[in-house]
Amino acid sequence: MMEAKETRIASYSFGKPAALLKAAEDVGLIEALNKHIDRKNIMGLTPAEYLLLIIIGRSEHALSRNVLDEYFKGSLLKFFWNPKYKLSSQNFLNYMEKLDEETIRRIELDVSQTLIQKGIRPTKLTFDTTNFYTHIEHGENLPKKGFSKDKRYDKNLIGVGLTTSNKNIPFQTITYPANVPDSTLFSDLIDNICKRIEEIGIPLEEMTIVFDRGMNSTDNLEHVLDKMHVVGALPSSMCKDLFQISLSCYEEEWENGKKNVVKAHRIKGVWYEKEFTGVIKYSETTKRKQMHEWETKKAVILEKIEELRSKLNHKGKGRKMTAKGLMNRVVDTIPKQYRGLFDYNVVEKEGELQLNFSLNDDQEKEFILTMGKTVVFTDKENLATKEIVDMYDSRNMIEEDIKWLKDKLLIPVKPVYVRKDVKIRAHVFLCVMGLLLHNYLLHLIDDQEISIQKLTNNLEKIRMGLVYKGKEGKNAEFVIEEMNKETAEIFTKLQLGNYIPS
């Protein structure tokens, strides 16, 4: 009687680790990490393998170094890398400590040059900043209190400046104390950015840099224009007359990538002591969103003010509110961008407080007039109106990427488990490299319908089974589990079949 064969199956996440491994090879990140990081006295995996394990593991939700050994044992990577020892949390820290600012600069430079060889040659840079709160209480120079974009004013923050190039590929990462204003930071960084462009062998006069209003200043623009072209936007406070121009004067109209109609009016103007070509752009969709947000916030503000009024001159127990304390409470109730829309003061009569608070109708009308409108400026007068607008709107891509750095399900900067500055910089750099690998994969797929979120969702669906047949399990075979059409197309475009272990 023949003995029945036993079949056992082990299942592994395949899509994301295989795709990120491919991207790291393609862009030269593996080669650069091994080239610029000394392996001396660290046993086991190579520098690239240790650091890629952090990037890939973090993108698959293994957020702590302490769980990476366990993650590795259950991952696809164990079939490619063969550590002789248990993966050490200390070795992860040792390699992160070797990622000082100069080493990071060299690695980013090598990756940029590899991308140029692949045809991704930068002609435009986009610069933006954000910050992340941490639980670091006693750090070094980087963790600082500041204006928290996550509203965590009780925590020390770290600031991150990100410069991306064409295809939204991260080009340069800067980690800085979050109490440094954007305009000051940008002023200090301009020469650094220009040096990087020259290092990769691209003439500065071919480059255009795009940045947010927070970077604007006469000195900053003069400094940049001495070196390369600019595209920026004016603050609303400089555009009151321009916003008065009737929409009937807007001579151009088109649909943007989201199928929303954009209207535009081309102008000339002198701003920041220079003459620029300007475009007033208008989107009805944006206006509706801004109007809805304003109406919602206005209702909340007025409700909170009424709550404050109801607590005034309370006769019961507890500390009595002072005029100064009341004014501080009122100011804190109104988001910064809306404070000029209200008139308010505090009067004290016969020992009792009176709060006068009202919406300024004229200011509100002027504010509503700005909705949906942006004034973009550039020194490149030969650009078509749509090109100017599209170039500035490309900032949306870097803003989306910064959101992914805050998304706990993709490549999150938080939580930060390190305290020393050199390790904080290394940690941020590795997260940004994860972002670079994702955006490079989007470049390879070349499908406008595939977002970074869709890419991630599809990669997570691609799993590999290891099928053991027979009691001894000698006849083992790797198979890719069944995929839907979209996932299969991504699998094929990225040539992930090459990463099925032999």
C-alpha positions in Angstrom: 0.0 0.0 0.0 1.5 3.4 -1.1 2.1 5.9 1.7 0.0 9.1 1.3 2.1 12.2 0.7 1.8 15.1 3.1 1.5 18.7 1.8 2.4 21.7 4.0 2.3 25.4 3.0 4.2 28.3 4.5 3.0 31.8 3.4 5.2 34.9 3.1 4.7 38.6 2.2 6.3 38.9 -1.2 5.2 42.0 -3.1 6.5 44.8 -0.9 9.9 43.4 0.1 10.6 42.2 -3.4 9.6 45.5 -5.0 11.6 47.6 -2.5 14.6 45.3 -2.9 14.4 45.7 -6.7 14.2 49.5 -6.4 17.1 49.6 -4.0 19.2 47.7 -6.5 18.1 49.8 -9.5 18.8 53.2 -7.9 22.1 52.2 -6.6 21.2 52.5 -2.9 22.6 49.0 -2.0 25.9 49.8 -3.7 26.1 53.3 -2.1 25.4 52.0 1.4 28.0 49.3 1.2 30.5 51.7 -0.4 30.3 54.6 2.1 29.7 52.7 5.4 32.5 50.9 7.1 31.6 47.4 8.2 34.6 47.1 10.6 33.9 45.2 13.8 30.2 44.5 12.8 29.5 40.9 12.1 26.7 39.3 10.0 24.7 41.2 7.4 26.3 43.9 5.2 25.6 47.6 5.9 23.1 47.7 3.1 21.3 44.6 4.3 21.0 45.9 7.9 19.7 49.3 6.8 17.4 48.0 4.1 15.9 45.7 6.7 15.0 48.8 8.7 13.4 50.5 5.6 11.5 47.3 4.4 10.6 46.2 7.9 9.3 49.7 8.8 7.2 49.8 5.6 5.7 46.4 6.7 4.9 47.8 10.2 7.9 46.4 12.1 8.5 49.8 13.7 11.1 48.9 16.3 14.6 47.6 15.9 13.9 45.1 18.6 11.4 43.2 16.5 13.4 43.2 13.3 15.0 39.8 14.0 11.6 38.2 14.4 10.3 40.0 11.3 13.4 38.8 9.3 12.8 35.2 10.2 9.2 35.3 8.8 10.0 37.4 5.8 11.0 36.8 2.2 14.4 38.4 2.9 15.7 35.3 4.8 15.9 33.5 1.4 18.3 36.1 0.0 20.4 37.1 3.0 22.1 34.6 5.3 23.2 36.1 8.6 25.5 33.9 10.7 24.3 35.4 14.0 21.0 36.6 15.5 20.3 40.1 14.2 21.5 42.6 16.9 19.6 45.7 17.8 23.0 47.2 18.8 24.3 46.5 15.2 21.3 48.5 13.8 22.3 51.4 16.1 26.0 51.0 15.2 25.2 51.3 11.5 22.9 54.3 12.1 25.7 56.0 14.0 27.9 55.7 10.9 25.2 57.6 8.8 26.6 61.0 9.7 25.8 64.1 7.5 28.7 63.6 5.2 28.0 59.9 4.6 24.3 60.7 3.9 25.5 63.4 1.4 27.7 60.9 -0.4 25.0 58.3 -0.6 22.4 60.8 -1.9 24.9 62.0 -4.4 25.6 58.4 -5.7 21.8 57.7 -5.9 21.2 60.9 -7.8 23.9 60.1 -10.3 22.5 56.6 -10.8 19.1 58.0 -11.5 20.5 60.4 -14.1 22.1 57.5 -15.8 18.6 55.9 -15.9 17.2 59.1 -17.6 15.7 60.7 -14.5 17.6 64.0 -14.9 16.5 66.8 -12.6 15.4 70.1 -14.2 13.1 71.2 -11.3 13.5 71.0 -7.6 10.7 71.3 -5.1 11.5 72.3 -1.5 9.2 72.0 1.5 9.4 71.4 5.3 7.5 69.8 8.1 8.1 68.7 11.7 7.4 65.7 13.8 6.7 65.5 17.5 8.8 63.1 19.5 8.9 61.7 23.0 12.5 62.8 23.4 12.9 64.8 26.6 16.6 65.1 26.9 18.1 65.1 23.4 21.0 67.0 21.9 20.7 69.9 19.4 17.9 68.7 17.2 14.8 68.1 19.4 13.3 71.5 20.2 10.0 73.0 21.1 8.4 75.0 18.2 5.2 75.5 16.2 4.0 71.9 15.9 2.2 71.0 12.7 0.5 68.2 14.6 -0.6 70.6 17.4 1.7 68.9 20.0 3.2 71.9 21.6 4.0 69.9 24.7 6.6 67.8 22.8 10.0 68.4 21.4 10.0 68.4 17.6 12.4 67.6 14.9 12.2 69.5 11.6 12.6 67.9 8.2 13.3 69.7 4.9 12.8 67.7 1.8 14.0 68.6 -1.7 12.5 66.5 -4.5 13.4 66.4 -8.2 11.5 65.3 -11.3 9.2 62.3 -10.8 9.0 63.5 -7.2 12.2 61.6 -6.3 13.8 62.8 -3.0 17.0 64.6 -3.9 18.2 65.9 -0.6 17.2 65.5 3.1 17.8 68.0 5.8 17.0 67.4 9.5 17.1 70.5 11.6 15.9 72.0 14.9 12.2 72.7 14.5 12.5 76.2 16.1 14.3 77.5 13.0 11.9 79.6 10.8 11.3 78.3 7.3 12.7 81.5 5.7 15.9 81.3 7.7 16.3 77.6 7.0 15.8 78.1 3.3 18.3 81.0 3.2 21.0 78.8 4.8 20.2 75.9 2.5 20.3 77.6 -0.9 24.0 77.3 -1.3 23.9 73.7 -0.1 21.3 72.8 -2.7 23.2 74.6 -5.5 26.4 72.7 -4.5 24.6 69.4 -4.8 23.3 70.3 -8.3 26.9 71.2 -9.4 28.2 67.9 -7.8 25.9 65.8 -10.1 27.1 67.8 -13.1 24.0 69.8 -14.0 24.4 73.6 -14.9 22.5 75.7 -12.4 21.0 77.9 -15.1 19.0 74.8 -16.3 17.3 74.4 -12.9 14.1 75.8 -11.4 13.3 75.6 -7.8 9.7 75.7 -6.5 8.9 76.6 -2.9 6.1 77.7 -0.6 5.3 81.2 0.5 6.9 80.7 3.9 10.3 80.8 2.2 9.7 84.2 0.5 11.8 87.2 1.3 13.7 89.8 -0.7 17.0 88.4 0.3 16.1 84.8 -0.4 14.8 85.5 -3.8 17.8 87.6 -4.7 20.1 84.9 -3.5 18.3 82.2 -5.5 18.0 84.2 -8.7 21.7 84.7 -8.7 22.0 80.9 -9.2 18.8 79.5 -10.8 15.2 80.1 -11.8 12.3 80.2 -9.3 8.6 79.6 -9.2 6.7 80.6 -6.1 3.5 82.1 -4.8 2.6 85.5 -3.2 1.0 85.7 0.3 -2.6 86.9 0.2 -1.6 90.1 1.9 0.3 91.2 -1.2 -2.6 90.3 -3.6 -5.6 92.3 -2.5 -5.8 94.4 -5.7 -5.2 91.3 -7.9 -8.0 89.4 -6.2 -10.4 92.2 -7.2 -9.8 91.4 -10.9 -13.1 90.0 -12.4 -13.1 86.3 -13.5 -14.3 87.5 -16.9 -10.8 88.9 -17.5 -9.2 85.4 -17.0 -8.3 84.5 -20.5 -7.1 80.9 -20.2 -8.9 77.8 -19.0 -8.0 74.1 -18.7 -8.7 70.9 -16.8 -6.0 69.8 -14.3 -5.0 66.2 -13.5 -8.0 65.8 -11.2 -10.4 66.9 -13.9 -11.1 70.2 -12.1 -11.4 73.4 -14.2 -8.6 76.0 -13.7 -8.9 79.5 -14.9 -5.9 81.8 -15.2 -5.0 85.5 -15.9 -1.4 86.4 -16.8 0.1 89.6 -15.4 3.4 91.3 -14.7 4.4 92.7 -11.4 7.2 93.9 -9.1 7.4 91.9 -5.9 10.3 91.6 -3.6 12.1 94.3 -5.5 12.1 92.3 -8.7 9.9 92.2 -11.8 8.3 88.8 -12.3 5.8 87.2 -14.6 2.7 86.3 -12.6 -0.4 84.2 -13.0 -3.6 84.5 -11.0 -5.1 81.1 -11.0 -8.7 80.2 -9.9 -10.4 76.9 -9.1 -14.1 76.8 -8.3 -13.5 73.4 -6.7 -10.9 74.8 -4.4 -13.2 77.7 -3.5 -16.0 75.4 -2.5 -13.6 73.4 -0.3 -12.2 76.5 1.4 -15.7 78.0 1.9 -16.9 74.8 3.5 -13.9 74.7 5.8 -14.4 78.4 6.7 -18.1 78.0 7.5 -17.3 74.9 9.7 -14.5 76.7 11.6 -16.5 79.9 12.0 -19.3 77.9 13.6 -16.9 76.2 16.0 -15.2 79.5 16.9 -18.5 81.3 17.7 -19.7 78.3 19.8 -16.5 78.3 21.8 -16.8 82.1 22.4 -20.3 81.6 23.7 -19.0 79.0 26.1 -16.3 81.4 27.3 -19.0 84.1 27.8 -21.1 81.7 29.9 -18.2 81.2 32.3 -17.5 84.8 32.8 -17.8 86.3 36.3 -18.6 82.9 37.8 -19.5 83.3 41.5 -18.7 79.8 42.6 -15.4 78.3 43.9 -12.3 78.3 41.8 -9.8 80.8 40.5 -11.4 83.9 38.9 -10.5 84.6 35.3 -8.4 87.8 34.7 -8.7 90.1 31.7 -5.4 89.0 30.4 -6.3 85.3 30.8 -9.6 85.8 29.0 -7.9 87.5 26.1 -5.4 84.7 25.8 -8.3 82.2 25.8 -10.0 84.1 23.0 -6.8 84.3 20.9 -6.2 80.5 21.4 -9.8 79.9 20.2 -9.2 81.4 16.8 -6.9 79.6 14.4 -4.0 82.0 13.3 -5.3 82.4 9.7 -8.7 83.6 10.8 -7.7 86.1 13.6 -8.0 89.1 11.3 -11.6 88.3 10.5 -12.9 89.1 14.0 -13.1 92.2 16.2 -12.7 91.5 19.9 -11.7 93.2 23.2 -12.1 92.6 26.9 -13.5 95.4 29.2 -13.4 95.3 33.0 -16.2 97.3 34.7 -16.8 97.3 38.5 -14.8 94.1 38.9 -16.6 92.2 36.2 -15.3 91.2 32.7 -17.1 91.9 29.5 -16.1 90.2 26.2 -16.9 92.1 23.0 -16.6 89.7 20.1 -18.0 90.0 16.5 -17.3 88.9 13.0 -15.9 91.8 10.8 -18.2 91.6 7.7 -15.9 93.7 5.5 -12.9 91.5 6.4 -15.0 88.4 5.7 -16.0 89.6 2.3 -12.4 90.4 1.4 -11.4 86.9 2.7 -14.1 85.1 0.6 -12.8 87.0 -2.4 -9.4 85.3 -2.0 -10.9 81.8 -2.0 -9.9 79.5 -4.8 -7.3 82.0 -6.0 -3.5 81.9 -5.9 -1.0 84.3 -7.4 2.0 82.4 -8.8 5.2 84.2 -9.9 8.3 83.2 -11.8 11.3 84.8 -13.5 10.9 82.5 -16.5 8.7 84.7 -18.7 9.0 82.3 -21.7 6.9 79.7 -19.9 3.3 79.2 -21.0 0.7 80.2 -18.4 -0.3 76.5 -17.8 3.3 75.5 -17.4 3.8 78.1 -14.6 0.7 76.9 -12.8 1.5 73.2 -13.2 5.0 73.8 -11.9 3.8 75.4 -8.8 1.0 72.9 -8.3 3.6 70.1 -8.4 4.2 71.1 -4.8 1.1 69.1 -4.0 3.1 66.0 -4.7 5.8 66.7 -2.1 3.1 67.7 0.4 1.4 64.3 -0.2 4.8 62.6 0.3 5.2 64.4 3.6 1.8 63.0 4.6 3.1 59.5 3.9 6.1 60.1 6.2 3.5 60.8 8.9 1.3 57.8 7.9 1.8 54.9 10.3 0.9 52.4 7.6 3.5 53.4 5.0 7.0 54.7 5.9 6.5 56.6 9.1 9.1 58.8 10.7 7.2 58.4 14.0 7.9 56.8 16.5 11.5 58.0 16.9 13.2 55.5 19.2 16.6 57.2 19.1 17.9 60.2 21.1 21.3 61.3 19.7 21.3 63.7 16.7 23.4 61.5 14.4 20.9 58.6 14.9 17.9 61.0 14.5 19.3 62.1 11.1 20.0 58.5 10.1 16.4 57.5 11.1 14.9 60.4 9.0 17.2 59.6 6.1 16.2 55.9 6.0 12.5 56.9 6.0 13.0 59.3 3.1 15.0 56.6 1.3 11.9 54.4 1.7 9.8 57.2 0.1 12.4 57.4 -2.7 12.1 53.7 -3.4 8.2 53.9 -3.5 8.3 56.8 -6.0 10.9 55.1 -8.2 8.5 52.1 -8.4 5.7 54.5 -9.5 8.0 55.8 -12.2 8.6 52.2 -13.4 4.9 51.5 -13.4 4.1 54.7 -15.3 0.4 54.8 -14.7 -1.4 58.0 -13.6 -4.1 55.9 -12.0 -1.7 54.2 -9.6 -1.0 56.3 -6.5 1.5 55.5 -3.8 -1.4 54.2 -1.7 -2.7 52.0 -4.5 0.8 50.7 -5.1 1.2 49.8 -1.5 -2.2 48.1 -1.3 -1.5 46.0 -4.3 2.0 45.0 -3.2 0.7 43.9 0.1 -1.7 41.5 -1.7 1.2 39.7 -3.5 2.1 36.7 -1.3 4.4 33.8 -1.9 3.7 30.2 -0.7 6.4 27.6 0.0 4.8 24.3 -0.6 6.4 21.2 1.1 5.4 17.8 -0.3 6.1 14.5 1.5 6.9 13.8 5.1 10.5 14.9 4.8 9.6 18.1 3.0 12.4 17.5 0.5 10.3 18.5 -2.5 9.7 22.2 -1.7 8.4 24.7 -4.3 7.9 28.5 -4.2 4.7 29.6 -5.8 3.0 33.1 -6.1 -0.5 33.1 -4.7 -3.4 34.0 -7.0 -3.5 37.7 -8.0 -6.3 40.0 -9.4 -5.7 41.8 -12.7 -4.3 45.1 -11.3 -2.0 43.3 -8.9 -0.8 41.0 -11.7 0.0 43.9 -14.0 2.1 45.6 -11.2 3.9 42.2 -10.6 4.7 42.0 -14.4 5.7 45.7 -14.8 8.1 45.5 -11.9 9.4 42.1 -13.1 9.0 40.7 -9.6 9.2 37.1 -10.9 13.0 37.6 -10.8 12.8 37.7 -7.0 11.1 34.3 -6.5 13.8 32.3 -4.7 15.3 29.5 -6.7 
